[in-house]
């Protein structure tokens, strides 16, 4: 499995699901730090509003971000989004997912998106030693190893949100197989615990920042909740800034 050396230059990023809480935060951090990025969205104005509301200038967006309009299951749109400044992206990050109860949902969205991205990589002009690192946002509760969710959450995970989790598991299988077949240069699968849905996501109820605990599939970090911003910050620091060093080929659990 090849590893791209980012020591002399900043990697370029192709981000899917960039209007969601995790990937929009990753994108904000990357742009502020001077990275060049590409994003595929169905509604460009929504992403632009998110970024401008976060204080990013129009000039920065113009110089460092290319926004593509399209669907993550459209091979043509995905191939276009993999190009950053006319060259294939070094790191692909996907936060694609769906909410239970949403009308007209595709219960295989994550799996289909992963397959489309991998196929697009295979059809793009990646050199053998420059294939991209693929980072996907998955979930706890689908591990083949030790239990990675609290016992009290098992009914929720096994019954109420079983369908989206089955899709996340299928997505993981696609990514792992792609790495096994050398279609991609490596992967980091990020498994956050349940996202906090109220209040300041990065702070405890009593105030103060919550520390993020990190585990691997063989020794997971087990907890109830985590904030999207904390997940995004971990991905940016460990997978973008550090290029996934020490985490490639791992299923990483994140929780408070």
Secondary structure by P-SEA (a helix, b strand, c coil): ccccccccbbbbbbbcccccaaaaaaaaaaaaacccbbbbbccaaaaaaaaaaacccaaaaaccbbbbbcccccaaaaaaaaccccccccbbbbcccccccccccccaaaaaaaaaaaaaaaaccccccbbbbbbbbbbcccccccccccccccccccccaaaaaaaaaaaaaaaaaaaaaccccbbbbbbbccccccccccccccccbbbbbbbccccccccccccaaaaaaaaaaccccccccccccccccccc
